[in-house]
């Protein structure tokens, strides 16, 4: 039997010189002479795995590694290390359930507990079972003393998931990060990981050229340089997201999705991969896929209010209003002090008012938005409208008058206040508010139209009403209601042919804008010549 120490010495010498292919060929030549030597099978499997994990090589040697480990197992049936190595290979192949089975057998057969529990934790991380991953990381820490840098760093990343729900989690996460630094000198595998990351300098040229091409909008060149960088360092997660972003700019969403999924596979906690993936799906109009991605995103940050508001937006766009309401409410409950909270509450109020038709709940949502941001005029508009729909006219008046105090020249607020006063029968003040609205925004067609209706229906001042409707149509020729109202004026004045023309215009426009009941317009038109 060949001297295994001498064989390993020669293999290590070739590896240290960077000649891993020659090391593999040498190990294969020895195995030809001793095909049933399990130690050589394991060593050859290790060489294939090293080559597979080399950041400068394409990932295409993992099956060869598994074959060698399985050959070794035929002899070493109770060898925990052999089970561990097969599990490690299946983990990198992406077959997580098979990897977990082998890791469990490795533990039963005396494999290194720390490294096995660490790899089980990584499997659970990829399966997005983060609580289980933390438990396994803790078991790994209990099984070793100083060789713990990678375990602490994994815990740091897993604990970051809980930042939004538990303030202590951030402190604990920072502690784990500090411990990963302090124990780095004692963890040989962690030092290898650091060295791999430092190899980013080997693609500095490609990164510079890609960034320069992107700034100049030479996106096809950007694709070329990022692809070259990935060929050199296929395990560098960020590269896939950068390439995905360029594909999205080019409108190549399918290609972008592949890159983002690759990044997410390499590191299931890498949030930019989720962000890019969702954006690609949204731009394609595939809202269901975007929602499913957000759901996974939320499992990583379950208490992030922005994520809940974003998935709510997608549900809103799909017309699933109750689900949208649920996620908007979650966003507000999780962090009412978040900078996006006023906007979220405002959107929730709009949804409740116009789609769920729950005026009570809409008022509460708008009130929340108002408390959070007392200077947002859009919130005042929504709150005032919600009070009006609830027939709480006194509070609606208070809201609009407070809004005018904040912004006296806001035409929309004056118009809304005019509508409210008109409904309350206070015509003088209503006319005054509409005139102020027109003063501050002369092309505000709605204000012209509403003022015209007061003159037509309440004061019977046909000439003034006609002027208002003509102004409304001048500023908005596609305003069906203004066409309809002007036709009414013309009909009263006896200009039936001209009135018919405007009723027909109202019908044509309303078929698109759906401003009013088309039957009402048709009835008016039919009655002109009876």
C-alpha positions as CSV (number, residue, x, y, z in Angstrom):
1,X,0.0,0.0,0.0
2,X,1.3,3.4,-0.9
3,X,2.4,5.7,2.0
4,X,-0.6,8.0,2.5
5,X,1.5,10.6,4.2
6,X,3.8,10.9,1.2
7,X,0.8,11.0,-1.2
8,X,-0.8,13.8,0.9
9,X,2.4,15.7,1.0
10,X,2.7,15.7,-2.8
11,X,-0.9,16.6,-3.2
12,X,-0.6,19.5,-0.7
13,X,2.5,20.7,-2.5
14,X,0.7,20.9,-5.9
15,X,-2.3,22.6,-4.2
16,X,-0.1,25.2,-2.6
17,X,1.4,26.0,-6.0
18,X,-2.2,26.5,-7.3
19,X,-2.0,23.4,-9.5
20,X,-5.2,21.7,-8.3
21,X,-5.8,20.0,-11.6
22,X,-2.4,18.3,-11.4
23,X,-3.2,17.3,-7.8
24,X,-6.4,15.7,-9.0
25,X,-4.6,13.9,-11.9
26,X,-1.9,12.6,-9.5
27,X,-4.6,11.4,-7.0
28,X,-6.4,9.6,-9.8
29,X,-3.2,7.9,-10.9
30,X,-2.6,6.6,-7.4
31,X,-6.3,5.4,-7.2
32,X,-5.8,3.3,-10.3
33,X,-3.3,1.3,-8.5
34,X,-5.4,1.2,-5.3
35,X,-9.0,1.6,-6.3
36,X,-10.4,0.5,-3.0
37,X,-8.5,2.9,-0.8
38,X,-11.2,5.0,1.0
39,X,-8.7,7.6,2.2
40,X,-7.7,8.3,-1.3
41,X,-11.3,8.5,-2.4
42,X,-12.0,11.0,0.2
43,X,-8.9,13.0,-0.6
44,X,-9.9,13.1,-4.3
45,X,-13.4,14.1,-3.4
46,X,-11.9,16.9,-1.3
47,X,-9.9,18.1,-4.3
48,X,-13.0,18.1,-6.5
49,X,-14.8,20.1,-3.8
50,X,-12.0,22.6,-3.5
51,X,-12.0,23.0,-7.3
52,X,-15.8,23.4,-7.3
53,X,-15.7,26.1,-4.6
54,X,-12.8,28.0,-6.1
55,X,-14.1,31.5,-6.9
56,X,-12.1,31.5,-10.1
57,X,-13.7,28.3,-11.5
58,X,-17.1,27.5,-12.9
59,X,-19.1,25.2,-10.5
60,X,-19.0,21.9,-12.4
61,X,-17.1,19.4,-10.3
62,X,-19.5,18.6,-7.5
63,X,-20.9,15.3,-8.9
64,X,-17.3,14.0,-9.2
65,X,-16.8,14.8,-5.5
66,X,-20.0,13.0,-4.5
67,X,-18.9,9.9,-6.5
68,X,-15.6,9.7,-4.7
69,X,-17.2,10.2,-1.2
70,X,-19.8,7.5,-2.0
71,X,-17.0,5.1,-3.0
72,X,-15.3,5.7,0.3
73,X,-18.5,5.0,2.2
74,X,-18.7,1.6,0.7
75,X,-15.8,0.7,2.9
76,X,-16.3,3.3,5.8
77,X,-19.9,2.5,6.6
78,X,-19.7,4.0,10.1
79,X,-17.4,6.9,9.3
80,X,-19.0,10.1,10.4
81,X,-16.6,12.2,8.4
82,X,-17.6,10.5,5.1
83,X,-21.3,11.2,5.8
84,X,-20.4,14.8,6.6
85,X,-18.5,15.3,3.4
86,X,-21.4,13.9,1.3
87,X,-23.8,16.1,3.1
88,X,-21.5,19.1,2.5
89,X,-21.4,18.2,-1.3
90,X,-25.2,17.9,-1.5
91,X,-25.6,21.2,0.3
92,X,-23.5,22.9,-2.4
93,X,-25.4,21.1,-5.1
94,X,-28.6,22.6,-3.7
95,X,-30.2,19.3,-2.6
96,X,-30.8,20.4,1.0
97,X,-33.0,17.6,2.2
98,X,-30.5,15.0,1.2
99,X,-27.7,17.1,2.8
100,X,-29.7,17.2,6.1
101,X,-30.1,13.4,6.0
102,X,-26.4,12.9,5.6
103,X,-25.6,15.5,8.3
104,X,-27.9,13.7,10.7
105,X,-26.1,10.3,10.0
106,X,-22.8,12.1,10.4
107,X,-23.8,13.2,13.9
108,X,-24.8,9.6,14.8
109,X,-21.5,8.3,13.5
110,X,-19.2,10.6,15.4
111,X,-18.6,13.5,13.0
112,X,-17.3,16.8,14.3
113,X,-20.4,18.2,16.1
114,X,-19.5,21.9,15.7
115,X,-19.0,21.8,11.9
116,X,-22.0,19.5,11.3
117,X,-24.4,21.6,13.4
118,X,-23.0,24.7,11.6
119,X,-23.8,23.1,8.2
120,X,-27.2,22.1,9.3
121,X,-27.8,25.7,10.4
122,X,-26.8,26.8,6.9
123,X,-29.2,24.3,5.3
124,X,-32.0,25.7,7.4
125,X,-31.0,29.2,6.5
126,X,-31.3,28.4,2.8
127,X,-34.7,26.7,3.5
128,X,-35.7,30.0,5.3
129,X,-36.2,28.2,8.6
130,X,-34.4,30.9,10.6
131,X,-35.4,29.9,14.1
132,X,-34.2,26.3,13.5
133,X,-31.0,27.8,12.0
134,X,-30.3,29.8,15.1
135,X,-30.9,26.7,17.3
136,X,-28.4,24.7,15.3
137,X,-25.8,27.6,15.4
138,X,-26.2,27.5,19.2
139,X,-25.5,23.8,19.2
140,X,-22.4,24.4,17.1
141,X,-21.1,27.0,19.6
142,X,-21.6,24.6,22.5
143,X,-19.5,21.9,20.7
144,X,-16.3,24.0,20.2
145,X,-14.4,26.7,22.0
146,X,-12.4,29.2,19.9
147,X,-12.9,27.8,16.4
148,X,-16.2,29.8,16.2
149,X,-15.8,32.9,13.9
150,X,-18.0,31.5,11.1
151,X,-20.7,30.4,13.6
152,X,-20.8,33.8,15.3
153,X,-21.0,35.5,11.9
154,X,-23.9,33.3,10.9
155,X,-25.7,34.1,14.1
156,X,-25.1,37.8,13.5
157,X,-26.8,37.6,10.1
158,X,-29.7,35.5,11.4
159,X,-30.3,37.9,14.4
160,X,-30.5,40.8,12.0
161,X,-33.7,39.4,10.8
162,X,-35.4,40.3,14.1
163,X,-34.3,44.0,14.2
164,X,-37.7,45.4,13.7
165,X,-39.5,43.5,16.4
166,X,-36.9,43.2,19.1
167,X,-34.5,46.0,20.0
168,X,-32.3,43.5,21.9
169,X,-31.8,41.5,18.7
170,X,-29.7,44.3,17.2
171,X,-27.6,44.4,20.3
172,X,-27.2,40.6,20.2
173,X,-26.4,40.7,16.5
174,X,-23.7,43.3,17.1
175,X,-22.3,41.1,19.9
176,X,-22.1,38.1,17.5
177,X,-20.4,40.2,14.9
178,X,-17.8,41.4,17.4
179,X,-17.2,37.8,18.5
180,X,-16.7,36.7,14.9
181,X,-13.9,39.2,14.6
182,X,-12.3,38.3,17.9
183,X,-12.3,34.5,17.1
184,X,-11.2,34.9,13.5
185,X,-7.5,34.1,14.2
186,X,-8.6,30.7,15.6
187,X,-10.9,29.7,12.8
188,X,-9.0,28.5,9.8
189,X,-12.1,28.1,7.6
190,X,-13.3,31.6,8.4
191,X,-9.8,32.9,7.4
192,X,-10.2,31.1,4.1
193,X,-13.6,32.8,3.6
194,X,-11.9,36.2,4.3
195,X,-9.2,35.4,1.8
196,X,-11.8,34.5,-0.8
197,X,-13.6,37.8,-0.3
198,X,-10.3,39.7,-0.7
199,X,-10.0,38.2,-4.1
200,X,-12.5,40.8,-5.2
201,X,-9.4,42.9,-6.1
202,X,-8.8,40.4,-8.9
203,X,-11.9,41.7,-10.7
204,X,-11.3,45.4,-9.9
205,X,-10.7,46.2,-13.6
206,X,-14.0,44.6,-14.7
207,X,-15.9,46.3,-12.0
208,X,-14.4,49.7,-12.9
209,X,-15.2,49.2,-16.6
210,X,-18.7,48.0,-15.9
211,X,-19.4,51.0,-13.6
212,X,-18.0,53.4,-16.2
213,X,-20.1,51.9,-18.9
214,X,-23.2,52.1,-16.8
215,X,-22.6,55.8,-16.1
216,X,-22.2,56.4,-19.8
217,X,-25.4,54.3,-20.5
218,X,-23.4,51.8,-22.5
219,X,-25.4,49.0,-21.0
220,X,-24.4,46.2,-23.4
221,X,-20.8,46.9,-22.4
222,X,-21.8,46.8,-18.7
223,X,-23.3,43.3,-19.3
224,X,-20.1,42.2,-20.9
225,X,-17.9,43.4,-18.1
226,X,-20.1,42.1,-15.3
227,X,-20.3,38.7,-17.1
228,X,-16.5,38.6,-17.3
229,X,-16.3,39.4,-13.6
230,X,-18.8,36.5,-12.8
231,X,-16.7,34.2,-14.9
232,X,-13.7,35.0,-12.8
233,X,-15.6,35.0,-9.4
234,X,-18.8,33.0,-9.8
235,X,-19.5,32.9,-6.1
236,X,-19.6,36.7,-5.5
237,X,-23.3,37.4,-4.8
238,X,-23.3,41.2,-5.5
239,X,-22.2,40.6,-9.1
240,X,-25.4,38.8,-10.0
241,X,-27.6,41.6,-8.6
242,X,-25.5,44.2,-10.5
243,X,-25.9,42.3,-13.7
244,X,-29.6,41.8,-13.0
245,X,-30.0,45.6,-12.6
246,X,-28.5,46.2,-16.0
247,X,-30.7,43.6,-17.6
248,X,-33.8,45.3,-16.1
249,X,-32.6,48.6,-17.6
250,X,-32.4,46.9,-21.0
251,X,-35.9,45.5,-20.6
252,X,-34.5,41.9,-20.4
253,X,-36.5,40.9,-17.4
254,X,-36.3,37.2,-17.8
255,X,-32.5,37.4,-17.8
256,X,-32.6,39.7,-14.8
257,X,-34.8,37.3,-12.9
258,X,-32.3,34.5,-13.5
259,X,-29.4,36.7,-12.1
260,X,-31.4,37.7,-9.0
261,X,-32.5,34.1,-8.3
262,X,-28.8,33.1,-8.5
263,X,-27.8,35.7,-6.0
264,X,-30.6,34.6,-3.7
265,X,-29.6,31.0,-4.0
266,X,-25.9,31.8,-3.1
267,X,-27.1,33.8,-0.1
268,X,-30.7,33.5,1.0
269,X,-30.3,36.5,3.3
270,X,-29.0,38.9,0.6
271,X,-31.9,41.4,0.6
272,X,-30.9,43.3,-2.7
273,X,-31.6,40.0,-4.5
274,X,-35.2,40.1,-3.3
275,X,-35.6,43.8,-4.1
276,X,-34.4,43.3,-7.6
277,X,-36.5,40.2,-8.2
278,X,-39.7,42.0,-7.0
279,X,-39.0,45.0,-9.2
280,X,-38.4,42.8,-12.2
281,X,-41.7,41.0,-11.6
282,X,-43.6,44.3,-11.1
283,X,-42.1,45.8,-14.3
284,X,-43.3,42.6,-16.2
285,X,-46.8,43.0,-14.6
286,X,-46.4,39.6,-12.9
287,X,-47.9,40.7,-9.6
288,X,-48.6,37.2,-8.3
289,X,-44.9,36.3,-8.6
290,X,-43.9,39.6,-7.0
291,X,-46.3,38.9,-4.1
292,X,-44.8,35.5,-3.6
293,X,-41.3,37.0,-3.5
294,X,-42.4,39.6,-1.0
295,X,-43.8,36.8,1.2
296,X,-40.4,35.3,1.3
297,X,-38.9,38.7,1.8
298,X,-41.2,39.2,4.8
299,X,-40.1,35.9,6.3
300,X,-36.6,37.5,6.5
301,X,-37.9,40.8,7.9
302,X,-41.4,39.9,9.2
303,X,-41.7,43.2,11.2
304,X,-40.5,45.6,8.5
305,X,-43.5,48.0,7.9
306,X,-42.3,49.1,4.5
307,X,-42.4,45.5,3.2
308,X,-46.0,45.1,4.4
309,X,-47.0,48.4,2.8
310,X,-45.3,47.3,-0.5
311,X,-47.1,43.9,-0.6
312,X,-50.3,45.8,0.2
313,X,-49.7,48.0,-2.8
314,X,-49.5,44.9,-5.0
315,X,-52.7,43.4,-3.5
316,X,-54.4,46.8,-4.1
317,X,-53.3,46.7,-7.8
318,X,-54.7,43.2,-8.1
319,X,-58.0,44.2,-6.6
320,X,-57.6,42.1,-3.5
321,X,-58.6,44.9,-1.2
322,X,-59.1,43.1,2.0
323,X,-55.6,41.6,1.9
324,X,-54.3,45.1,1.1
325,X,-56.1,46.5,4.1
326,X,-54.6,43.8,6.3
327,X,-51.0,44.5,5.3
328,X,-51.5,48.3,5.5
329,X,-52.8,47.8,9.1
330,X,-49.8,45.6,9.9
331,X,-47.4,48.2,8.6
332,X,-48.9,50.8,10.9
333,X,-49.1,48.6,13.9
334,X,-45.5,47.5,13.5
335,X,-44.0,50.9,13.4
336,X,-46.4,53.9,13.6
337,X,-43.4,56.2,13.9
338,X,-41.8,55.1,10.6
339,X,-41.3,57.9,8.1
340,X,-43.6,56.2,5.7
341,X,-46.4,55.8,8.2
342,X,-48.4,58.9,7.2
343,X,-48.4,57.9,3.6
344,X,-49.4,54.3,4.5
345,X,-52.3,55.6,6.8
346,X,-53.5,57.9,4.0
347,X,-53.5,55.1,1.4
348,X,-55.4,52.9,3.9
349,X,-58.0,55.6,4.4
350,X,-58.4,56.0,0.7
351,X,-58.8,52.2,0.2
352,X,-61.3,51.9,3.1
353,X,-63.3,54.9,1.8
354,X,-63.6,54.1,-1.9
355,X,-63.2,50.4,-2.2
356,X,-64.2,48.8,1.1
357,X,-66.8,51.6,1.7
358,X,-66.3,51.6,5.4
359,X,-66.5,55.3,6.3
360,X,-65.9,54.8,10.0
361,X,-62.7,53.0,9.4
362,X,-61.6,55.4,6.7
363,X,-62.0,58.3,9.1
364,X,-59.9,56.6,11.7
365,X,-57.2,55.9,9.1
366,X,-57.1,59.5,7.9
367,X,-57.1,60.7,11.5
368,X,-54.0,58.5,12.1
369,X,-52.4,60.0,9.0
370,X,-53.3,63.5,10.3
371,X,-51.8,62.9,13.7
372,X,-48.6,61.6,12.1
373,X,-48.3,64.5,9.6
374,X,-50.3,67.6,10.3
375,X,-48.9,69.5,7.3
376,X,-49.8,67.2,4.5
377,X,-52.6,68.8,2.6
378,X,-53.6,65.6,0.8
379,X,-54.3,64.0,4.2
380,X,-56.7,66.9,4.9
381,X,-58.4,66.4,1.6
382,X,-58.9,62.7,2.4
383,X,-60.0,63.3,5.9
384,X,-62.5,66.0,4.9
385,X,-63.9,63.7,2.2
386,X,-64.2,60.8,4.7
387,X,-66.1,63.0,7.2
388,X,-68.4,64.2,4.4
389,X,-69.2,60.6,3.3
390,X,-69.9,59.8,7.0
391,X,-72.2,62.8,7.0
392,X,-70.2,64.4,9.7
393,X,-70.3,67.9,8.1
394,X,-69.2,69.8,11.2
395,X,-65.9,68.0,11.4
396,X,-65.5,68.1,7.6
397,X,-65.8,71.9,7.8
398,X,-63.2,72.0,10.6
399,X,-60.8,69.9,8.6
400,X,-61.1,72.1,5.4
401,X,-60.9,75.4,7.3
402,X,-57.8,74.1,9.2
403,X,-56.2,73.2,5.8
404,X,-56.9,76.6,4.4
405,X,-55.1,78.1,7.4
406,X,-52.1,76.1,6.5
407,X,-52.3,76.9,2.8
408,X,-54.7,79.8,2.0
409,X,-54.0,79.7,-1.8
410,X,-54.8,76.0,-2.3
411,X,-57.4,75.9,-5.0
412,X,-58.4,72.2,-4.3
413,X,-59.2,72.9,-0.6
414,X,-61.3,76.0,-1.5
415,X,-63.2,73.9,-4.1
416,X,-63.8,71.1,-1.6
417,X,-65.0,73.6,1.0
418,X,-67.2,75.2,-1.6
419,X,-68.8,71.8,-2.3
420,X,-69.4,71.2,1.4
421,X,-70.9,74.6,2.0
422,X,-73.1,74.2,-1.1
423,X,-74.4,70.9,0.2
424,X,-75.2,72.6,3.6
425,X,-77.2,75.3,1.7
426,X,-74.8,78.1,2.4
427,X,-74.7,79.4,-1.2
428,X,-73.1,82.8,-0.5
429,X,-70.0,81.2,1.1
430,X,-70.0,78.4,-1.4
431,X,-69.8,80.9,-4.3
432,X,-67.1,82.8,-2.5
433,X,-65.0,79.6,-2.0
434,X,-65.4,78.6,-5.7
435,X,-64.4,82.1,-6.8
436,X,-61.3,81.9,-4.6
437,X,-60.5,78.4,-6.0
438,X,-60.7,79.9,-9.6
439,X,-58.6,82.9,-8.5
440,X,-55.8,80.8,-7.3
441,X,-56.1,78.3,-10.2
442,X,-57.9,79.9,-13.2
443,X,-57.9,76.6,-15.2
444,X,-59.6,74.6,-12.5
445,X,-62.4,73.2,-14.6
446,X,-64.2,71.5,-11.6
447,X,-64.5,74.8,-9.8
448,X,-65.9,76.5,-12.9
449,X,-68.5,73.7,-13.4
450,X,-69.6,73.5,-9.8
451,X,-70.0,77.3,-9.6
452,X,-72.1,77.1,-12.9
453,X,-74.4,74.5,-11.3
454,X,-75.1,76.8,-8.4
455,X,-76.0,79.7,-10.8
456,X,-78.1,77.3,-12.9
457,X,-80.0,75.2,-10.4
458,X,-80.0,77.3,-7.3
459,X,-80.1,80.9,-8.5
460,X,-81.5,80.5,-12.0
461,X,-78.9,82.9,-13.4
462,X,-78.6,81.2,-16.8
463,X,-76.1,83.6,-18.4
464,X,-73.6,83.4,-15.5
465,X,-74.0,79.6,-15.5
466,X,-73.3,79.4,-19.3
467,X,-70.1,81.4,-18.8
468,X,-69.0,79.1,-16.1
469,X,-69.6,76.0,-18.2
470,X,-67.9,77.5,-21.2
471,X,-64.8,78.3,-19.0
472,X,-64.8,74.7,-17.7
473,X,-64.9,73.3,-21.3
474,X,-62.2,75.7,-22.4
475,X,-59.8,74.3,-19.8
476,X,-61.0,70.7,-20.1
477,X,-62.6,69.8,-23.4
478,X,-63.1,66.2,-22.3
479,X,-65.1,67.1,-19.2
480,X,-68.4,65.2,-19.8
481,X,-70.3,66.8,-16.9
482,X,-69.5,70.3,-18.2
483,X,-70.8,69.3,-21.6
484,X,-74.0,68.0,-20.0
485,X,-74.5,71.1,-17.9
486,X,-73.8,73.5,-20.7
487,X,-76.4,71.6,-22.8
488,X,-78.9,72.1,-20.1
489,X,-78.3,75.8,-20.2
490,X,-78.7,75.9,-24.0
491,X,-81.9,73.8,-23.7
492,X,-83.4,76.3,-21.3
493,X,-82.5,79.1,-23.6
494,X,-84.3,77.3,-26.4
495,X,-81.2,76.4,-28.4
496,X,-82.2,72.8,-28.8
497,X,-80.0,71.9,-31.8
498,X,-76.9,73.3,-30.1
499,X,-77.9,71.6,-26.9
500,X,-78.2,68.3,-28.7
501,X,-74.6,68.7,-29.9
502,X,-73.3,69.1,-26.4
503,X,-75.5,66.2,-25.0
504,X,-74.0,63.9,-27.7
505,X,-70.5,65.1,-26.9
506,X,-71.2,64.3,-23.2
507,X,-72.4,60.8,-24.2
508,X,-69.3,60.1,-26.2
509,X,-66.9,61.4,-23.6
510,X,-68.7,59.7,-20.7
511,X,-68.5,56.3,-22.5
512,X,-64.8,56.6,-21.7
513,X,-64.6,58.6,-18.5
514,X,-67.7,57.1,-16.8
515,X,-68.3,60.4,-14.9
516,X,-72.1,60.0,-14.7
517,X,-75.0,57.9,-15.7
518,X,-75.2,57.7,-19.5
519,X,-78.9,57.0,-19.3
520,X,-79.5,60.4,-17.7
521,X,-77.7,62.1,-20.6
522,X,-79.7,60.0,-23.2
523,X,-83.0,60.9,-21.5
524,X,-82.2,64.6,-21.7
525,X,-81.3,64.2,-25.3
526,X,-84.4,62.3,-26.2
527,X,-86.7,64.8,-24.4
528,X,-85.3,67.8,-26.4
529,X,-87.6,67.4,-29.4
530,X,-90.6,65.9,-27.7
